[in-house]
Amino acid sequence: MLQIYTSYRCGVCSNEFILLSEEMDKMRKERYITCPYCNSKKVQKIKVTDNLKECMNERVYKRIGGAIKQITY
């Protein structure tokens, strides 16, 4: 199956975010990924999967103002 989603974790703030694998493949090699929460370059790739629920089942998410946000404990 085609792996669509890639899950990343920030090394500084420990938040997770999910990006599309296709967009990351199209990105030029000299570019880098930063955390959308704290702009840190210390990002680790966690999981690549074709199901979005598999990426999201390890963390707690809540709908706030129409957007899904990660809740940290």
Jmol script that loads the backbone (N, CA, C; Angstrom):
load data "model"
ATOM      1  N   MET A   1       0.832  -1.180   0.000  1.00  0.00           N
ATOM      2  CA  MET A   1       0.000   0.000   0.000  1.00  0.00           C
ATOM      3  C   MET A   1       0.880   1.249   0.000  1.00  0.00           C
ATOM      4  N   LEU A   2       0.323   2.302  -0.499  1.00  0.00           N
ATOM      5  CA  LEU A   2       1.034   3.568  -0.584  1.00  0.00           C
ATOM      6  C   LEU A   2       1.053   4.248   0.784  1.00  0.00           C
ATOM      7  N   GLN A   3       2.222   4.623   1.245  1.00  0.00           N
ATOM      8  CA  GLN A   3       2.368   5.295   2.536  1.00  0.00           C
ATOM      9  C   GLN A   3       2.137   6.788   2.326  1.00  0.00           C
ATOM     10  N   ILE A   4       1.049   7.325   2.870  1.00  0.00           N
ATOM     11  CA  ILE A   4       0.635   8.695   2.603  1.00  0.00           C
ATOM     12  C   ILE A   4       1.085   9.664   3.692  1.00  0.00           C
ATOM     13  N   TYR A   5       0.995   9.271   4.952  1.00  0.00           N
ATOM     14  CA  TYR A   5       1.236  10.179   6.067  1.00  0.00           C
ATOM     15  C   TYR A   5       2.537   9.843   6.785  1.00  0.00           C
ATOM     16  N   THR A   6       3.250  10.893   7.222  1.00  0.00           N
ATOM     17  CA  THR A   6       4.472  10.733   7.995  1.00  0.00           C
ATOM     18  C   THR A   6       4.318  11.504   9.296  1.00  0.00           C
ATOM     19  N   SER A   7       4.576  10.828  10.406  1.00  0.00           N
ATOM     20  CA  SER A   7       4.447  11.431  11.723  1.00  0.00           C
ATOM     21  C   SER A   7       5.827  11.845  12.226  1.00  0.00           C
ATOM     22  N   TYR A   8       5.922  13.063  12.765  1.00  0.00           N
ATOM     23  CA  TYR A   8       7.169  13.605  13.291  1.00  0.00           C
ATOM     24  C   TYR A   8       6.967  14.042  14.735  1.00  0.00           C
ATOM     25  N   ARG A   9       8.053  14.024  15.536  1.00  0.00           N
ATOM     26  CA  ARG A   9       8.019  14.504  16.916  1.00  0.00           C
ATOM     27  C   ARG A   9       9.156  15.501  17.106  1.00  0.00           C
ATOM     28  N   CYS A  10       8.842  16.605  17.767  1.00  0.00           N
ATOM     29  CA  CYS A  10       9.840  17.632  18.059  1.00  0.00           C
ATOM     30  C   CYS A  10      10.679  17.200  19.253  1.00  0.00           C
ATOM     31  N   GLY A  11      11.984  17.403  19.183  1.00  0.00           N
ATOM     32  CA  GLY A  11      12.877  17.053  20.271  1.00  0.00           C
ATOM     33  C   GLY A  11      12.895  18.078  21.389  1.00  0.00           C
ATOM     34  N   VAL A  12      12.389  19.280  21.143  1.00  0.00           N
ATOM     35  CA  VAL A  12      12.409  20.338  22.147  1.00  0.00           C
ATOM     36  C   VAL A  12      11.090  20.390  22.922  1.00  0.00           C
ATOM     37  N   CYS A  13       9.966  20.516  22.216  1.00  0.00           N
ATOM     38  CA  CYS A  13       8.669  20.665  22.887  1.00  0.00           C
ATOM     39  C   CYS A  13       7.888  19.352  22.970  1.00  0.00           C
ATOM     40  N   SER A  14       8.359  18.289  22.342  1.00  0.00           N
ATOM     41  CA  SER A  14       7.760  16.941  22.369  1.00  0.00           C
ATOM     42  C   SER A  14       6.366  16.865  21.758  1.00  0.00           C
ATOM     43  N   ASN A  15       5.985  17.838  20.952  1.00  0.00           N
ATOM     44  CA  ASN A  15       4.708  17.769  20.246  1.00  0.00           C
ATOM     45  C   ASN A  15       4.874  16.980  18.960  1.00  0.00           C
ATOM     46  N   GLU A  16       3.797  16.337  18.525  1.00  0.00           N
ATOM     47  CA  GLU A  16       3.800  15.583  17.274  1.00  0.00           C
ATOM     48  C   GLU A  16       3.051  16.360  16.207  1.00  0.00           C
ATOM     49  N   PHE A  17       3.468  16.173  14.961  1.00  0.00           N
ATOM     50  CA  PHE A  17       2.743  16.727  13.827  1.00  0.00           C
ATOM     51  C   PHE A  17       2.851  15.757  12.672  1.00  0.00           C
ATOM     52  N   ILE A  18       1.885  15.832  11.761  1.00  0.00           N
ATOM     53  CA  ILE A  18       1.769  14.882  10.662  1.00  0.00           C
ATOM     54  C   ILE A  18       1.848  15.650   9.349  1.00  0.00           C
ATOM     55  N   LEU A  19       2.678  15.159   8.434  1.00  0.00           N
ATOM     56  CA  LEU A  19       2.823  15.757   7.111  1.00  0.00           C
ATOM     57  C   LEU A  19       2.541  14.714   6.044  1.00  0.00           C
ATOM     58  N   LEU A  20       2.193  15.172   4.859  1.00  0.00           N
ATOM     59  CA  LEU A  20       1.985  14.271   3.731  1.00  0.00           C
ATOM     60  C   LEU A  20       3.335  13.835   3.176  1.00  0.00           C
ATOM     61  N   SER A  21       3.492  12.550   2.981  1.00  0.00           N
ATOM     62  CA  SER A  21       4.766  12.010   2.488  1.00  0.00           C
ATOM     63  C   SER A  21       5.061  12.473   1.068  1.00  0.00           C
ATOM     64  N   GLU A  22       4.031  12.614   0.264  1.00  0.00           N
ATOM     65  CA  GLU A  22       4.210  13.040  -1.125  1.00  0.00           C
ATOM     66  C   GLU A  22       4.804  14.445  -1.193  1.00  0.00           C
ATOM     67  N   GLU A  23       4.341  15.331  -0.328  1.00  0.00           N
ATOM     68  CA  GLU A  23       4.872  16.693  -0.306  1.00  0.00           C
ATOM     69  C   GLU A  23       6.330  16.707   0.152  1.00  0.00           C
ATOM     70  N   MET A  24       6.673  15.826   1.072  1.00  0.00           N
ATOM     71  CA  MET A  24       8.048  15.769   1.558  1.00  0.00           C
ATOM     72  C   MET A  24       8.989  15.226   0.484  1.00  0.00           C
ATOM     73  N   ASP A  25       8.506  14.319  -0.354  1.00  0.00           N
ATOM     74  CA  ASP A  25       9.325  13.785  -1.437  1.00  0.00           C
ATOM     75  C   ASP A  25       9.591  14.834  -2.509  1.00  0.00           C
ATOM     76  N   LYS A  26       8.621  15.718  -2.729  1.00  0.00           N
ATOM     77  CA  LYS A  26       8.769  16.760  -3.742  1.00  0.00           C
ATOM     78  C   LYS A  26       9.659  17.910  -3.263  1.00  0.00           C
ATOM     79  N   MET A  27       9.837  18.027  -1.953  1.00  0.00           N
ATOM     80  CA  MET A  27      10.626  19.115  -1.391  1.00  0.00           C
ATOM     81  C   MET A  27      12.099  18.956  -1.776  1.00  0.00           C
ATOM     82  N   ARG A  28      12.752  20.055  -2.048  1.00  0.00           N
ATOM     83  CA  ARG A  28      14.158  20.011  -2.441  1.00  0.00           C
ATOM     84  C   ARG A  28      15.027  19.509  -1.298  1.00  0.00           C
ATOM     85  N   LYS A  29      16.174  18.939  -1.637  1.00  0.00           N
ATOM     86  CA  LYS A  29      17.053  18.316  -0.646  1.00  0.00           C
ATOM     87  C   LYS A  29      17.685  19.318   0.315  1.00  0.00           C
ATOM     88  N   GLU A  30      17.928  20.553  -0.118  1.00  0.00           N
ATOM     89  CA  GLU A  30      18.591  21.509   0.759  1.00  0.00           C
ATOM     90  C   GLU A  30      17.642  22.130   1.790  1.00  0.00           C
ATOM     91  N   ARG A  31      16.360  21.822   1.707  1.00  0.00           N
ATOM     92  CA  ARG A  31      15.396  22.313   2.688  1.00  0.00           C
ATOM     93  C   ARG A  31      15.341  21.393   3.895  1.00  0.00           C
ATOM     94  N   TYR A  32      14.802  21.880   4.986  1.00  0.00           N
ATOM     95  CA  TYR A  32      14.704  21.091   6.205  1.00  0.00           C
ATOM     96  C   TYR A  32      13.322  21.291   6.829  1.00  0.00           C
ATOM     97  N   ILE A  33      12.978  20.396   7.744  1.00  0.00           N
ATOM     98  CA  ILE A  33      11.685  20.432   8.418  1.00  0.00           C
ATOM     99  C   ILE A  33      11.876  21.070   9.787  1.00  0.00           C
ATOM    100  N   THR A  34      10.953  21.955  10.170  1.00  0.00           N
ATOM    101  CA  THR A  34      10.974  22.544  11.503  1.00  0.00           C
ATOM    102  C   THR A  34       9.656  22.245  12.201  1.00  0.00           C
ATOM    103  N   CYS A  35       9.679  22.325  13.509  1.00  0.00           N
ATOM    104  CA  CYS A  35       8.480  22.117  14.317  1.00  0.00           C
ATOM    105  C   CYS A  35       7.539  23.308  14.119  1.00  0.00           C
ATOM    106  N   PRO A  36       6.248  23.072  13.835  1.00  0.00           N
ATOM    107  CA  PRO A  36       5.316  24.193  13.661  1.00  0.00           C
ATOM    108  C   PRO A  36       4.958  24.881  14.977  1.00  0.00           C
ATOM    109  N   TYR A  37       5.287  24.283  16.109  1.00  0.00           N
ATOM    110  CA  TYR A  37       4.953  24.844  17.411  1.00  0.00           C
ATOM    111  C   TYR A  37       6.057  25.749  17.950  1.00  0.00           C
ATOM    112  N   CYS A  38       7.339  25.311  17.827  1.00  0.00           N
ATOM    113  CA  CYS A  38       8.437  26.081  18.431  1.00  0.00           C
ATOM    114  C   CYS A  38       9.552  26.427  17.442  1.00  0.00           C
ATOM    115  N   ASN A  39       9.424  26.065  16.178  1.00  0.00           N
ATOM    116  CA  ASN A  39      10.394  26.337  15.111  1.00  0.00           C
ATOM    117  C   ASN A  39      11.761  25.701  15.340  1.00  0.00           C
ATOM    118  N   SER A  40      11.802  24.601  16.044  1.00  0.00           N
ATOM    119  CA  SER A  40      13.053  23.887  16.274  1.00  0.00           C
ATOM    120  C   SER A  40      13.355  22.965  15.093  1.00  0.00           C
ATOM    121  N   LYS A  41      14.650  22.806  14.779  1.00  0.00           N
ATOM    122  CA  LYS A  41      15.061  21.898  13.706  1.00  0.00           C
ATOM    123  C   LYS A  41      15.264  20.473  14.207  1.00  0.00           C
ATOM    124  N   LYS A  42      15.153  20.251  15.513  1.00  0.00           N
ATOM    125  CA  LYS A  42      15.357  18.923  16.098  1.00  0.00           C
ATOM    126  C   LYS A  42      14.071  18.111  15.971  1.00  0.00           C
ATOM    127  N   VAL A  43      13.846  17.556  14.781  1.00  0.00           N
ATOM    128  CA  VAL A  43      12.628  16.815  14.473  1.00  0.00           C
ATOM    129  C   VAL A  43      13.001  15.380  14.152  1.00  0.00           C
ATOM    130  N   GLN A  44      12.259  14.435  14.738  1.00  0.00           N
ATOM    131  CA  GLN A  44      12.505  13.015  14.510  1.00  0.00           C
ATOM    132  C   GLN A  44      11.321  12.401  13.775  1.00  0.00           C
ATOM    133  N   LYS A  45      11.619  11.590  12.769  1.00  0.00           N
ATOM    134  CA  LYS A  45      10.567  10.875  12.056  1.00  0.00           C
ATOM    135  C   LYS A  45      10.153   9.676  12.907  1.00  0.00           C
ATOM    136  N   ILE A  46       8.853   9.532  13.165  1.00  0.00           N
ATOM    137  CA  ILE A  46       8.368   8.463  14.033  1.00  0.00           C
ATOM    138  C   ILE A  46       7.780   7.319  13.233  1.00  0.00           C
ATOM    139  N   LYS A  47       6.780   7.622  12.406  1.00  0.00           N
ATOM    140  CA  LYS A  47       6.043   6.558  11.748  1.00  0.00           C
ATOM    141  C   LYS A  47       5.569   7.016  10.371  1.00  0.00           C
ATOM    142  N   VAL A  48       5.604   6.101   9.405  1.00  0.00           N
ATOM    143  CA  VAL A  48       5.067   6.349   8.069  1.00  0.00           C
ATOM    144  C   VAL A  48       3.952   5.345   7.860  1.00  0.00           C
ATOM    145  N   THR A  49       2.754   5.818   7.543  1.00  0.00           N
ATOM    146  CA  THR A  49       1.603   4.929   7.411  1.00  0.00           C
ATOM    147  C   THR A  49       0.642   5.452   6.352  1.00  0.00           C
ATOM    148  N   ASP A  50      -0.313   4.609   5.971  1.00  0.00           N
ATOM    149  CA  ASP A  50      -1.321   5.017   4.997  1.00  0.00           C
ATOM    150  C   ASP A  50      -2.640   5.384   5.666  1.00  0.00           C
ATOM    151  N   ASN A  51      -2.732   5.234   6.977  1.00  0.00           N
ATOM    152  CA  ASN A  51      -3.958   5.518   7.701  1.00  0.00           C
ATOM    153  C   ASN A  51      -3.691   6.641   8.702  1.00  0.00           C
ATOM    154  N   LEU A  52      -4.471   7.699   8.626  1.00  0.00           N
ATOM    155  CA  LEU A  52      -4.274   8.847   9.506  1.00  0.00           C
ATOM    156  C   LEU A  52      -4.570   8.497  10.960  1.00  0.00           C
ATOM    157  N   LYS A  53      -5.518   7.605  11.197  1.00  0.00           N
ATOM    158  CA  LYS A  53      -5.859   7.219  12.570  1.00  0.00           C
ATOM    159  C   LYS A  53      -4.709   6.492  13.254  1.00  0.00           C
ATOM    160  N   GLU A  54      -3.906   5.759  12.502  1.00  0.00           N
ATOM    161  CA  GLU A  54      -2.742   5.091  13.089  1.00  0.00           C
ATOM    162  C   GLU A  54      -1.721   6.108  13.585  1.00  0.00           C
ATOM    163  N   CYS A  55      -1.589   7.220  12.881  1.00  0.00           N
ATOM    164  CA  CYS A  55      -0.660   8.264  13.318  1.00  0.00           C
ATOM    165  C   CYS A  55      -1.178   8.978  14.566  1.00  0.00           C
ATOM    166  N   MET A  56      -2.491   9.104  14.684  1.00  0.00           N
ATOM    167  CA  MET A  56      -3.073   9.902  15.749  1.00  0.00           C
ATOM    168  C   MET A  56      -3.445   9.108  16.998  1.00  0.00           C
ATOM    169  N   ASN A  57      -3.377   7.782  16.999  1.00  0.00           N
ATOM    170  CA  ASN A  57      -3.907   7.026  18.129  1.00  0.00           C
ATOM    171  C   ASN A  57      -3.012   7.064  19.363  1.00  0.00           C
ATOM    172  N   GLU A  58      -1.771   7.491  19.275  1.00  0.00           N
ATOM    173  CA  GLU A  58      -0.880   7.509  20.429  1.00  0.00           C
ATOM    174  C   GLU A  58      -1.008   8.786  21.251  1.00  0.00           C
ATOM    175  N   ARG A  59      -1.550   9.822  20.700  1.00  0.00           N
ATOM    176  CA  ARG A  59      -1.684  11.103  21.391  1.00  0.00           C
ATOM    177  C   ARG A  59      -3.155  11.435  21.599  1.00  0.00           C
ATOM    178  N   VAL A  60      -3.422  12.467  22.404  1.00  0.00           N
ATOM    179  CA  VAL A  60      -4.779  12.915  22.676  1.00  0.00           C
ATOM    180  C   VAL A  60      -5.015  14.192  21.886  1.00  0.00           C
ATOM    181  N   TYR A  61      -6.100  14.202  21.107  1.00  0.00           N
ATOM    182  CA  TYR A  61      -6.448  15.355  20.294  1.00  0.00           C
ATOM    183  C   TYR A  61      -7.837  15.841  20.673  1.00  0.00           C
ATOM    184  N   LYS A  62      -8.064  17.152  20.555  1.00  0.00           N
ATOM    185  CA  LYS A  62      -9.347  17.749  20.896  1.00  0.00           C
ATOM    186  C   LYS A  62      -9.673  18.807  19.854  1.00  0.00           C
ATOM    187  N   ARG A  63     -10.951  18.910  19.520  1.00  0.00           N
ATOM    188  CA  ARG A  63     -11.378  19.919  18.551  1.00  0.00           C
ATOM    189  C   ARG A  63     -11.571  21.248  19.290  1.00  0.00           C
ATOM    190  N   ILE A  64     -10.814  22.257  18.887  1.00  0.00           N
ATOM    191  CA  ILE A  64     -10.884  23.584  19.494  1.00  0.00           C
ATOM    192  C   ILE A  64     -11.124  24.593  18.385  1.00  0.00           C
ATOM    193  N   GLY A  65     -12.297  25.207  18.392  1.00  0.00           N
ATOM    194  CA  GLY A  65     -12.626  26.221  17.394  1.00  0.00           C
ATOM    195  C   GLY A  65     -12.623  25.693  15.976  1.00  0.00           C
ATOM    196  N   GLY A  66     -13.009  24.452  15.768  1.00  0.00           N
ATOM    197  CA  GLY A  66     -13.075  23.867  14.438  1.00  0.00           C
ATOM    198  C   GLY A  66     -11.795  23.207  13.979  1.00  0.00           C
ATOM    199  N   ALA A  67     -10.708  23.372  14.717  1.00  0.00           N
ATOM    200  CA  ALA A  67      -9.429  22.756  14.353  1.00  0.00           C
ATOM    201  C   ALA A  67      -9.084  21.669  15.366  1.00  0.00           C
ATOM    202  N   ILE A  68      -8.419  20.627  14.907  1.00  0.00           N
ATOM    203  CA  ILE A  68      -7.986  19.557  15.799  1.00  0.00           C
ATOM    204  C   ILE A  68      -6.618  19.927  16.352  1.00  0.00           C
ATOM    205  N   LYS A  69      -6.515  19.987  17.685  1.00  0.00           N
ATOM    206  CA  LYS A  69      -5.261  20.358  18.337  1.00  0.00           C
ATOM    207  C   LYS A  69      -4.825  19.254  19.284  1.00  0.00           C
ATOM    208  N   GLN A  70      -3.519  19.120  19.451  1.00  0.00           N
ATOM    209  CA  GLN A  70      -2.956  18.106  20.335  1.00  0.00           C
ATOM    210  C   GLN A  70      -2.934  18.629  21.766  1.00  0.00           C
ATOM    211  N   ILE A  71      -3.398  17.798  22.683  1.00  0.00           N
ATOM    212  CA  ILE A  71      -3.407  18.140  24.099  1.00  0.00           C
ATOM    213  C   ILE A  71      -2.181  17.493  24.738  1.00  0.00           C
ATOM    214  N   THR A  72      -1.390  18.264  25.459  1.00  0.00           N
ATOM    215  CA  THR A  72      -0.223  17.708  26.142  1.00  0.00           C
ATOM    216  C   THR A  72      -0.525  17.608  27.624  1.00  0.00           C
ATOM    217  N   TYR A  73      -0.099  16.528  28.213  1.00  0.00           N
ATOM    218  CA  TYR A  73      -0.304  16.310  29.645  1.00  0.00           C
ATOM    219  C   TYR A  73       1.001  16.385  30.374  1.00  0.00           C
TER     220      TYR A  73
END
end "model"
wireframe off; spacefill off
backbone 0.3
color backbone group
